[in-house]
């Protein structure tokens, strides 16, 4: 199963938690906010990336660690929002 990660980057406060718990997928950018590695940026400033099952746990940890809840995970097939 595949998942979509979405990052509401405009509302990221740059705390660094996501990059600390899931460094494979999250890095801190030069402006102090985080980025999803290899993601695409939408017109609204959000980043998104599709990942496979094997990458789910790391990204869920990142999402749970976010103090302002700007990381979201959605099942690609059903569109079910998981966080
Ligand atoms: S945990 Fe949330 S607020 Fe902190 S850097 Fe990551 S996305 Fe931004």
Backbone and ligand atoms as CSV (ligand in chain L), in Angstrom:
chain,resi,resn,atom,element,x,y,z
A,1,UNK,N,N,0.850,-1.198,0.000
A,1,UNK,CA,C,0.000,0.000,0.000
A,1,UNK,C,C,0.883,1.245,0.000
A,2,UNK,N,N,0.402,2.253,-0.621
A,2,UNK,CA,C,1.173,3.503,-0.648
A,2,UNK,C,C,0.454,4.563,0.182
A,3,UNK,N,N,1.245,5.475,0.639
A,3,UNK,CA,C,0.736,6.569,1.459
A,3,UNK,C,C,1.191,7.901,0.901
A,4,UNK,N,N,0.416,8.909,1.174
A,4,UNK,CA,C,0.838,10.262,0.814
A,4,UNK,C,C,1.196,11.006,2.092
A,5,UNK,N,N,2.383,11.598,2.086
A,5,UNK,CA,C,2.789,12.477,3.184
A,5,UNK,C,C,2.524,13.904,2.724
A,6,UNK,N,N,1.931,14.689,3.598
A,6,UNK,CA,C,1.764,16.106,3.301
A,6,UNK,C,C,2.335,16.930,4.448
A,7,UNK,N,N,2.990,18.001,4.086
A,7,UNK,CA,C,3.605,18.890,5.071
A,7,UNK,C,C,3.101,20.305,4.847
A,8,UNK,N,N,2.378,20.798,5.829
A,8,UNK,CA,C,1.886,22.188,5.804
A,8,UNK,C,C,3.077,23.077,6.182
A,9,UNK,N,N,3.968,23.247,5.222
A,9,UNK,CA,C,5.234,23.930,5.500
A,9,UNK,C,C,5.051,25.375,5.976
A,10,UNK,N,N,4.092,26.125,5.449
A,10,UNK,CA,C,3.928,27.497,5.935
A,10,UNK,C,C,3.693,27.581,7.442
A,11,UNK,N,N,3.105,26.547,8.019
A,11,UNK,CA,C,2.827,26.568,9.455
A,11,UNK,C,C,3.826,25.772,10.290
A,12,UNK,N,N,4.881,25.282,9.672
A,12,UNK,CA,C,5.966,24.598,10.394
A,12,UNK,C,C,6.704,25.620,11.243
A,13,UNK,N,N,6.970,25.265,12.513
A,13,UNK,CA,C,7.664,26.205,13.402
A,13,UNK,C,C,9.153,25.881,13.517
A,14,UNK,N,N,9.596,24.886,12.743
A,14,UNK,CA,C,11.029,24.602,12.684
A,14,UNK,C,C,11.629,24.022,13.942
A,15,UNK,N,N,10.848,23.214,14.660
A,15,UNK,CA,C,11.359,22.669,15.925
A,15,UNK,C,C,12.397,21.571,15.731
A,16,UNK,N,N,12.378,20.925,14.578
A,16,UNK,CA,C,13.387,19.899,14.282
A,16,UNK,C,C,13.024,18.487,14.688
A,17,UNK,N,N,11.874,18.295,15.297
A,17,UNK,CA,C,11.518,16.957,15.797
A,17,UNK,C,C,11.404,15.929,14.674
A,18,UNK,N,N,10.771,16.296,13.584
A,18,UNK,CA,C,10.578,15.329,12.493
A,18,UNK,C,C,11.916,14.851,11.933
A,19,UNK,N,N,12.847,15.792,11.760
A,19,UNK,CA,C,14.161,15.428,11.220
A,19,UNK,C,C,14.949,14.587,12.213
A,20,UNK,N,N,14.680,14.759,13.503
A,20,UNK,CA,C,15.377,13.978,14.519
A,20,UNK,C,C,14.882,12.536,14.550
A,21,UNK,N,N,13.582,12.334,14.396
A,21,UNK,CA,C,13.045,10.969,14.509
A,21,UNK,C,C,13.010,10.229,13.176
A,22,UNK,N,N,13.020,10.935,12.066
A,22,UNK,CA,C,12.941,10.284,10.752
A,22,UNK,C,C,13.857,11.001,9.755
A,23,UNK,N,N,15.164,10.940,10.005
A,23,UNK,CA,C,16.101,11.709,9.169
A,23,UNK,C,C,16.182,11.226,7.726
A,24,UNK,N,N,15.713,10.020,7.478
A,24,UNK,CA,C,15.730,9.541,6.094
A,24,UNK,C,C,14.782,10.355,5.209
A,25,UNK,N,N,13.703,10.834,5.804
A,25,UNK,CA,C,12.686,11.538,5.018
A,25,UNK,C,C,12.539,13.017,5.339
A,26,UNK,N,N,13.135,13.457,6.459
A,26,UNK,CA,C,12.934,14.842,6.891
A,26,UNK,C,C,14.279,15.509,7.147
A,27,UNK,N,N,14.437,16.694,6.581
A,27,UNK,CA,C,15.660,17.470,6.810
A,27,UNK,C,C,15.253,18.908,7.135
A,28,UNK,N,N,16.165,19.619,7.784
A,28,UNK,CA,C,15.905,21.019,8.081
A,28,UNK,C,C,16.422,21.882,6.940
A,29,UNK,N,N,15.601,22.833,6.492
A,29,UNK,CA,C,15.977,23.706,5.393
A,29,UNK,C,C,16.726,24.939,5.869
A,30,UNK,N,N,17.263,25.667,4.935
A,30,UNK,CA,C,18.071,26.848,5.272
A,30,UNK,C,C,17.251,27.945,5.931
A,31,UNK,N,N,15.945,27.952,5.695
A,31,UNK,CA,C,15.114,28.982,6.318
A,31,UNK,C,C,14.604,28.564,7.690
A,32,UNK,N,N,15.086,27.420,8.189
A,32,UNK,CA,C,14.730,26.993,9.533
A,32,UNK,C,C,13.515,26.095,9.612
A,33,UNK,N,N,12.832,25.894,8.486
A,33,UNK,CA,C,11.693,24.966,8.470
A,33,UNK,C,C,12.160,23.629,7.922
A,34,UNK,N,N,11.354,22.593,8.140
A,34,UNK,CA,C,11.756,21.277,7.649
A,34,UNK,C,C,11.247,21.050,6.228
A,35,UNK,N,N,11.867,20.062,5.586
A,35,UNK,CA,C,11.454,19.647,4.248
A,35,UNK,C,C,11.346,18.126,4.202
A,36,UNK,N,N,10.376,17.643,3.422
A,36,UNK,CA,C,10.341,16.219,3.100
A,36,UNK,C,C,11.371,15.996,1.994
A,37,UNK,N,N,12.274,15.077,2.221
A,37,UNK,CA,C,13.302,14.786,1.223
A,37,UNK,C,C,12.649,14.356,-0.096
A,38,UNK,N,N,13.091,14.970,-1.184
A,38,UNK,CA,C,12.664,14.595,-2.541
A,38,UNK,C,C,11.173,14.810,-2.797
A,39,UNK,N,N,10.585,15.718,-2.037
A,39,UNK,CA,C,9.149,15.992,-2.237
A,39,UNK,C,C,8.945,17.053,-3.300
A,40,UNK,N,N,7.690,17.211,-3.684
A,40,UNK,CA,C,7.391,18.334,-4.570
A,40,UNK,C,C,6.610,19.378,-3.775
A,41,UNK,N,N,6.851,20.634,-4.114
A,41,UNK,CA,C,6.164,21.741,-3.446
A,41,UNK,C,C,4.957,22.160,-4.258
A,42,UNK,N,N,3.823,22.233,-3.593
A,42,UNK,CA,C,2.601,22.662,-4.263
A,42,UNK,C,C,2.521,24.186,-4.300
A,43,UNK,N,N,1.572,24.682,-5.061
A,43,UNK,CA,C,1.397,26.133,-5.166
A,43,UNK,C,C,1.031,26.768,-3.824
A,44,UNK,N,N,0.396,25.980,-2.952
A,44,UNK,CA,C,-0.005,26.537,-1.657
A,44,UNK,C,C,1.111,26.484,-0.621
A,45,UNK,N,N,2.303,26.019,-1.037
A,45,UNK,CA,C,3.435,25.999,-0.123
A,45,UNK,C,C,3.576,24.708,0.659
A,46,UNK,N,N,2.609,23.815,0.513
A,46,UNK,CA,C,2.705,22.510,1.161
A,46,UNK,C,C,3.626,21.614,0.320
A,47,UNK,N,N,4.284,20.674,0.991
A,47,UNK,CA,C,5.077,19.665,0.290
A,47,UNK,C,C,4.331,18.339,0.345
A,48,UNK,N,N,4.507,17.525,-0.681
A,48,UNK,CA,C,3.919,16.190,-0.636
A,48,UNK,C,C,4.810,15.172,-1.317
A,49,UNK,N,N,4.656,13.931,-0.867
A,49,UNK,CA,C,5.452,12.826,-1.391
A,49,UNK,C,C,4.680,11.532,-1.155
A,50,UNK,N,N,4.729,10.628,-2.124
A,50,UNK,CA,C,4.142,9.301,-1.926
A,50,UNK,C,C,5.226,8.348,-1.477
A,51,UNK,N,N,4.892,7.517,-0.479
A,51,UNK,CA,C,5.842,6.528,0.024
A,51,UNK,C,C,5.168,5.169,0.122
A,52,UNK,N,N,5.978,4.123,0.140
A,52,UNK,CA,C,5.475,2.759,0.272
A,52,UNK,C,C,5.344,2.388,1.747
A,53,UNK,N,N,4.712,1.251,1.965
A,53,UNK,CA,C,4.495,0.687,3.299
A,53,UNK,C,C,5.720,0.737,4.193
A,54,UNK,N,N,6.848,0.360,3.619
A,54,UNK,CA,C,8.070,0.226,4.402
A,54,UNK,C,C,8.519,1.567,4.992
A,55,UNK,N,N,8.027,2.640,4.446
A,55,UNK,CA,C,8.436,3.965,4.919
A,55,UNK,C,C,7.392,4.592,5.847
A,56,UNK,N,N,6.345,3.829,6.143
A,56,UNK,CA,C,5.234,4.406,6.893
A,56,UNK,C,C,5.605,4.738,8.342
A,57,UNK,N,N,6.209,3.775,9.035
A,57,UNK,CA,C,6.437,3.943,10.476
A,57,UNK,C,C,7.267,5.181,10.784
A,58,UNK,N,N,8.325,5.348,10.028
A,58,UNK,CA,C,9.217,6.490,10.229
A,58,UNK,C,C,8.447,7.804,10.076
A,59,UNK,N,N,7.630,7.885,9.058
A,59,UNK,CA,C,6.887,9.117,8.818
A,59,UNK,C,C,5.751,9.319,9.812
A,60,UNK,N,N,5.171,8.217,10.295
A,60,UNK,CA,C,4.148,8.356,11.339
A,60,UNK,C,C,4.794,8.867,12.627
A,61,UNK,N,N,5.988,8.395,12.926
A,61,UNK,CA,C,6.707,8.900,14.098
A,61,UNK,C,C,6.969,10.394,13.948
A,62,UNK,N,N,7.365,10.791,12.752
A,62,UNK,CA,C,7.612,12.209,12.499
A,62,UNK,C,C,6.331,13.017,12.717
A,63,UNK,N,N,5.228,12.501,12.182
A,63,UNK,CA,C,3.956,13.211,12.313
A,63,UNK,C,C,3.531,13.323,13.777
A,64,UNK,N,N,3.713,12.225,14.524
A,64,UNK,CA,C,3.325,12.246,15.938
A,64,UNK,C,C,4.217,13.173,16.750
A,65,UNK,N,N,5.432,13.341,16.303
A,65,UNK,CA,C,6.380,14.175,17.051
A,65,UNK,C,C,6.154,15.666,16.819
A,66,UNK,N,N,5.380,15.999,15.812
A,66,UNK,CA,C,5.224,17.405,15.430
A,66,UNK,C,C,4.310,18.133,16.425
A,67,UNK,N,N,4.815,19.153,17.096
A,67,UNK,CA,C,4.015,19.838,18.126
A,67,UNK,C,C,2.877,20.683,17.570
A,68,UNK,N,N,2.925,20.996,16.286
A,68,UNK,CA,C,1.868,21.835,15.711
A,68,UNK,C,C,1.048,21.087,14.648
A,69,UNK,N,N,1.246,19.771,14.576
A,69,UNK,CA,C,0.422,18.899,13.718
A,69,UNK,C,C,0.341,19.357,12.258
A,70,UNK,N,N,1.500,19.623,11.683
A,70,UNK,CA,C,1.499,20.052,10.282
A,70,UNK,C,C,1.952,18.938,9.334
A,71,UNK,N,N,2.121,17.720,9.876
A,71,UNK,CA,C,2.476,16.567,9.036
A,71,UNK,C,C,1.266,15.638,8.979
A,72,UNK,N,N,0.848,15.291,7.781
A,72,UNK,CA,C,-0.341,14.462,7.606
A,72,UNK,C,C,-0.031,13.257,6.729
A,73,UNK,N,N,-0.635,12.125,7.064
A,73,UNK,CA,C,-0.470,10.895,6.290
A,73,UNK,C,C,-1.838,10.403,5.843
A,74,UNK,N,N,-1.928,10.073,4.561
A,74,UNK,CA,C,-3.191,9.628,3.973
A,74,UNK,C,C,-2.952,8.344,3.195
A,75,UNK,N,N,-3.866,7.364,3.330
A,75,UNK,CA,C,-3.788,6.157,2.504
A,75,UNK,C,C,-4.085,6.540,1.069
A,76,UNK,N,N,-3.239,6.101,0.160
A,76,UNK,CA,C,-3.417,6.531,-1.220
A,76,UNK,C,C,-4.664,5.907,-1.851
A,77,UNK,N,N,-4.923,4.638,-1.541
A,77,UNK,CA,C,-6.039,3.972,-2.223
A,77,UNK,C,C,-7.404,4.472,-1.757
A,78,UNK,N,N,-7.591,4.586,-0.444
A,78,UNK,CA,C,-8.901,4.967,0.078
A,78,UNK,C,C,-9.029,6.454,0.376
A,79,UNK,N,N,-7.913,7.143,0.459
A,79,UNK,CA,C,-7.963,8.554,0.808
A,79,UNK,C,C,-8.168,8.779,2.303
A,80,UNK,N,N,-8.115,7.677,3.082
A,80,UNK,CA,C,-8.325,7.801,4.522
A,80,UNK,C,C,-7.181,8.582,5.161
A,81,UNK,N,N,-7.529,9.610,5.911
A,81,UNK,CA,C,-6.530,10.417,6.584
A,81,UNK,C,C,-6.186,9.770,7.920
A,82,UNK,N,N,-4.907,9.467,8.129
A,82,UNK,CA,C,-4.490,8.731,9.312
A,82,UNK,C,C,-3.983,9.635,10.420
A,83,UNK,N,N,-3.493,10.804,10.058
A,83,UNK,CA,C,-3.048,11.778,11.075
A,83,UNK,C,C,-3.008,13.152,10.443
L,1,LIG,S1,S,8.095,18.527,13.762
L,1,LIG,FE1,FE,6.551,19.850,12.777
L,1,LIG,S2,S,7.021,21.937,13.413
L,1,LIG,FE2,FE,8.804,20.669,13.893
L,1,LIG,S3,S,10.152,20.955,12.113
L,1,LIG,FE3,FE,8.920,19.103,11.754
L,1,LIG,S4,S,7.087,19.780,10.606
L,1,LIG,FE4,FE,8.088,21.602,11.490
